[in-house]
Every structure is written in structure tokens, then in C-alpha cells.
Amino acid sequence: MKTIERRDPRDLLEWLEEHIDGAHIERTQALWRDALDFKPVPYLPLSTACNVEAECPGYTIPEIHESMEAMLFNQLLACVPVVLAGDSRLPMIRANYGVGTIPSLFGCKCEIVGNNMPWAHPLESKEQIKKVISRGVPDLLGGYGARIEQTHAYYKEMLADYPKCRKYIPIHHSDVQGPFDVAHLIWGNEIYYELYDEPELVHALLEVVSDTLIAFLDRELTRIGSRRDGYCPRGNDLFKGNVTLCDDTSVNLSREMYVETSLVYNRKVAQHFGGAGLHFCGRADHWLEDLMEEESIQSVNFGYMDGRFDMAFLRKAYAIACRTKTPLVRYNLTDEEFSAFEPSEFPTGMTLVVEAGTAARAKEYIAQYAAKQTAEY
């Protein structure tokens, strides 16, 4: 790409407007939907996680939290390698204020340390937790709420003058996490003890958090113009489901505790929206099958896999996915696994990612992948 001399989102919008291949995006969207629906596909969607060259640096985390213009620039910058690589990723943007979005509505303070996304500090006492519960659903424009709404309105205003960008770069909902993740952020690590000591209080908090997630997402999806067509954009991927939830802290729960707590409230939120995709970092072998058997959870993503997975685990997870019709989204393969991957063994019902690093390496992966297919990539 040309050197972007100004860190101005208009420069990136102009570049993207010129270079977006609408026909490719439409084919890719159809491919994603078919794979997520377990329909026959010529090849699985393949994402090659590559970066823009250093000639176009983005803003820091503190800067994007101070400026909606800086945040939009970074969001659009992440769309550039999607266009450059020509793989199965899809361009999309969101108001990116981090995991503290919903906790901030309840009064949790969020702090940025260095160049890291903000972290939410838990409330200071059990008495504060009880007050949160008694008050019920908080002001949806408190905390980050109003800022997120303003940011998405700004995005829509900026996209208005760029018809291809407006059509092919959707705005997706912010990082709302999931019921147990939010409850953990509000309460802190003590919540794990309280599951045994005061389970009724934990469930009361999870009820309020779930109601808040539903109210917040209903409002946000309406304002960003979400189609709620059964597929939800997130990152550069599509999930099956109309929203996506995160369940990272639940990997610490036993199977019995997960089924009795986190899964109950994931179900409540997911059912309200006609289905949800679920992300968590980790394998969660002990409750994975319970999760994937839940009809309202319509797709699963394992997040950052860090070499703790192998082909034996993939075969196990894929067998459950095929039985429950719960697709695996963005399953991360190492270079070695990618080279040995046999498409005939996993013909549909999942999408793949391999870490390419650069756009040039991404094209090499795509060519390698194409050579294994019976249809042209």
C-alpha cells in the first residue's frame, strides 16, 4: 500500500474505497455462512493473520481512548491487511473500549497501564455488590456506555461518504464479554469462593448482569443497524449467532459448577437474541461437550491456543461439532499442522486461521492451501 503520511481515518477510507473487492467479500461471506451451516463448501474459510507493514503505524491504546478519530484509524488500519491478503477474512470495525464496557456501567473503574487495553478494577466490598444487585439494571449510558454510542455514531457519519466502505465494512457490537466474565470483573477473584460460600448472592449478581447485557446489546444492535440475520461479525470473522459472548474465566470452573452457573446465564442471553457465538481462551475439555450441546450456543471459538492444542483435540472437538451442528470458528493451526492439514477430513463446519505475519507470507499460505483443494481458491 502507499505510505499514509497522515494518521487520518479519511486517508484509510479513501484507500479502502479504492481497493476493496466487493465481489470477493460477497463470495467470502457466502462461503463463511455455508461452512458455519455445515453445508458443502469447496474449501474451508482460511484467515491468515498478517500485519500492515511498519510504514503505517497506528495510535497507542491511550490515544484511541482519548480520540474517536484515532480509534477509527486503528480499526480501519486493521482492515488493510484483510484487503491486501485476499484471504477469507472480512473487514469490520467496532468501538473498542475493552473488557470493562459492562463493568463500567456498574461503577467499576477502568485503568490503562502502558500500551495495554484497559482493565476493570472490581468493586471494593461485598456491600457494594449487594447494592449493585438491589439497584438492578444500571444506566446504559453510564461508564463507557455513552462513549460507545458516540463512537459508533461517529463511525457511521465517517462511512457515509464512502459507499463501498459503508457496504462492506460493518460495525459490530462492542466487547460486552459474557455474564460470568462480567460478574468476575465486578467481584474479583473472590467470586470463585463465593460460589460455595454464598451461591445465592452470586446467582443474584449473574441475573442482574445478564439483564444488563441483554438491555445494552439490544440498544447497541439497534443503533449500529445490525441485521440480526443469524451471523455476527467479530474481529475479521463471522460467528453463527446474532451476538458473541466471552466466557474466559469459566474455564476455571468444574463441569458441575459450569453447568449450574455460567452456562445457565449464557443460555439466558443467547436465547434472547436467537442464538450466540461463544469465545473462550482455553480447551475447557471438562465442559466443552455440555456447552456445544446447548442449542442457543451456535458457534465456538477457542481463542489464543498457545500450542496447548493438537490434532487429537481437533478431531475430538470436530466430532462434537458435527454431532451438535455447532461450528468451530477460527481454529488456529501451527505451521506444521497447516502443512499436514487434510481438507477431506474436515470438509465443513469450521473455519481456520494460520499466523502469517506479513501479507507476502499470507499469499504463500493461500497458494499452499489452494493446491490442496479440488476447486479453485
N, C-alpha and C positions, 0 to 999 in steps of 0.2 A: 504494500500500500504506500501511497505518498506520505511524506512526513507531515504530520499535523503540527503546525507551528504554534497554534493557539490551543490551549486546553478548553475549547469551547464546544459544547454539545452540537451546535449548528454545523460545525465542520464535519463531525462524525455523521450527522444526519444527512448531510449532502453526499458524503462518500457512500453511505449505506444505500441511499436512494438510487445512486448510480449503479451500484454493484450487486444489489440483491437480485437473485434469480427467482422470481416468483413461481415459475413453473417447477423448479427444483423443490422449493419449500412445499408446494402443494402436493407433489409426489411423495415427499418425505412425510408430511403429515398423514397422508393416506396409509403409507407403509407402517407408521407407528400405530395407528388405530387398528389396522389388521393384525399386527403382531400382538398387541395388547388384548385383542379379542380372540386370540388363538385361531385366526383364520390362516389359510395357506399364504405364505409370502415367498417371494423369490430369494430373499435374504433377510436376516435379522437387522434391524436398525443398529448402526455402529457409530458411536461417538468417539472421536479422537481428541482427547483433552490437550489442546495446544494453546500456546500463548501468543499474543501480539509481540512483534519484535520490540526491543527496548527504545526504538526511535519515537515511540508514542506512549510516554509514561502517564499513568493515571494519578488521581489525587490520593492523599492519605486518608485513613479512616477518620481522624478528627476533622479533616476538611470536608468530607462528604456529609458529616453530621451537622456542619455549620451551614452548608450551602446546597440547596436543591439542584442548582446548576452543576456543581461538582459531582453530586450523586448521579445525576443523569449522564454526565460524561463517562463516568466509570461503568455504568450499566450498558451504555452504548458501546463502549470500548470492548466489553466482553462479547458483544455481538460480531465484532470484526473477524476474529479467527473462525467463527462459525461460517461466515461468508467465504473467507479465504480457503478453508479446508475443503468445503464442498462435501462434507460427510453427512451423517444423519442427525446432527444437532440442529436445533431450531432456535432462532433468535428470539429473545424475550427480555423484559425488564420488570423491575419492581421497586417499590420504596424499601430500601434495605437498611433497616434500623436495628436488626439483630434479634436475639432471643428474648430480650427484655420487653418486647412490644406489649404483650398481655400483662406480665407482672407490673409494668409501669402504671397500668390502669388502677392497680390495687395499692399504689403508693410505694412500690419498690424503687429504690434509687439505682440508676444505671451509670456505670463508670467505664470510661475508655482509658485503658492503660497502654501507653506506647502506641503502636500502629495496629492494635487488635480491635476487633469488634467489641462493642460494649457488653459488659456482664452485669446481671441484675443482682443486687445485694438483697438477701432475704430480709423479711421483717424481723424486728428485734425481739419480739416476745410472743408467747402463746396468747396473751391477752389481745395483742394486735390481730392475730389470726382469728380469734373469736369475733372481733369487731368487723373484720372483713366478711366473715360468714353472715353475721347478723344484718349487714347492710345490703347484701345481695349483689346483683349485677352493678358494677360501678359506672361512672360517667365514661362513655365510649370515646369521648374527646379529651379525656384526661391523659396524663403521661405522654406517650408518643402518639396517641390517637389522632389528635388534630394535625400534627405534623405529617403523619402518613397520608391523611386525607388531602392536605395541601400539596404534598409531593405528587400524588397521583393526578391531581387536577393540573398541576404544572406540566407533568409528562404529556397529558392529553392535549394541552394547549400547544406544546412544542411539536408534537407529532402532526398537528393539524395541517401544516403546510407541506407535508411530505407524504403523498398518498401511498406509495409503496411501503414506506416505513409504518404508516398507520395501519395498513392492511396486514403486513407480515411480521410486525414486532408487537405481539400482545403484551399488555400489562397484566402481570399475575399477582395474586394476593401476597401480602407481606408475611413475614416469619412469625406465625402465631404459635409455633410449637404444637403441643398436644396437652390434654388435661393433666396427666401425671407429671410431665415435664414442667408445666407451668406451676403446679402445686409444689413441686420440689424447689423451684426457683423462689417461690414466695416463702416457703417454710424453711428451706435449707436442709442439710443432711439429716437433721433430727426427724424428718418425716419418716425415715425408714424405721426408727424406733417406735414412733407414734402409731405406725400401722399395727403394732402389737399392744402398745400401752393404751392408746385412745383411738381405736379404729373408727368409732362413730364420728369423731371430730375430723378425721382425715376424709371420710366419705362426705361429710358436710361441705368441706372445702372443695372437694372434687366436683360436687354438684354445682356450686356457685361458679367455679372455673369453667365447667362445661357450658353452663348457660351463657356465660360471658363470651366464650369462644363462638358460640352459635350467633349471638347478637352482633358481635364485632364482624364476623365473616359475612353475615347477611348484609350488613351495611356496606362493607368494603366491596363485596362482589357486585352489588348494585351500582356503586359509584364508578367502578372500573369498567363496567359493561360486560361482565363475564357472561358467556353464553350458557354455562351450566349444561353442556351437551354430553356429559359423561366422561370428559377428558380434561385434565387440569395441567396447564403448563407449570413447570418448576425448574429453575436452573436453565438448562438448554434441552430439557426432556419433556415428554408427556407422561403423566400418570393416568391410570384408569381411576375414575372417581372425579367428583366435582370440586373437591378441595384436597389439600395434602396436610397431613399431620405428622408431627415428630414424636418419637417415643424413646429417646435415647436413654433416659435414666431408668426405664423399666427393665433394661437388660440385667439390672442388679436384683430383680425380684425373682423369687421362686416361681415355679409354674403355678402352684396353687394360689399364691398371692397375686400373680399377674392376672389370672382368670377372674379373681374376685374383685379386683380393683381397676387396674389400668384398662384392661380390655372392656370392662363394663362401660367406662366413660368414653373410650374411643368409639365404641358402638353407638352411644347416645349421640355424639356429634356427627359421626359418619351417616347414621340413618337420617338425621335431619336434612342432610344435603344430598340424599340419594346415593351415597357412596363416597368413600375417601380413599386416597392412596396414603400409605404409611411408610415413613422413613425412620430408620434407627441405625446407629453405628454399632455393629457387633453381630455375632452369629445368632444368639438367642436360641440355640438348639432346643433348650428345655421347654420353650413355649411357642416356637415357630409354627408348629402344626396347628395349635389352638388358634393362633392369630389368623392363619391362612384359611382356616375353616369358617371363620366369621364372614358371613355373606356381605356385610356392609363395608368390609375392608377389601377393596377391589384391586389393589396392586401393592407390591412391597419393594422397598429399596434398602439395601444393606449398608449404604453409605461408604465411608472410608474403610477399606478392608485390610490394609496394612499387612498383607502376607499371611493372615490368620485363616485364610480360606484355601481350599484346594478343589480339585476336580471331583473328589468323592463327595464333598459337601454340595457342590453344584448339582451333581446328579441326584442327591437326596432332595434338595430344595426344589429342583425342577420336577421331580416326580410328584411332590406335593402340589406344586403349581398346576401341573396338568390335571391332577385329580380334582382340585378345588376351583380351577379356572381363575387362579389369582396370579397374574403375570409378574415376573421379576423385572424390575426396571433398573437399567444402568448397572448391570452386573460387571464388576471390574475384573479384567483379566490381566495377568502379568504378561510380559513379552513372551516368555516361554509358553505360557498357557495359550496365548493367542496364536502362536505358531503351530501348536498342536491341536487347536480347536477344530472339531469336525462339525460343520453345519448340519449334516444329516442326523446327528444325534440330538440336536436341539433345533428342530425345524421352525418353531414359532413359540409364542407365549413368553418371550423375553427380549430384552434389548441389551446391548453390550457397550462397554467403554474400555479403551486401552489408552494409556498415558503416552501421548506422542511427544509433547514438549514444544515442538515447532510445527509450523504449517507445512514445511517441506517433509518432515517425518510423518506427519499426518497423511499426506498424499501417498507415501510409501506404504503405510498400513492399509489404506484404502485399496491400492493396487494389489497388495498381497491378499486381502480379503476377497477382492473381485475374482482372483484366479481360482478360488475355491467354489465359486458359485456356478450354478447351471444357467443362470440368467445374467445379462449384462448389468453391472453395478451402475 
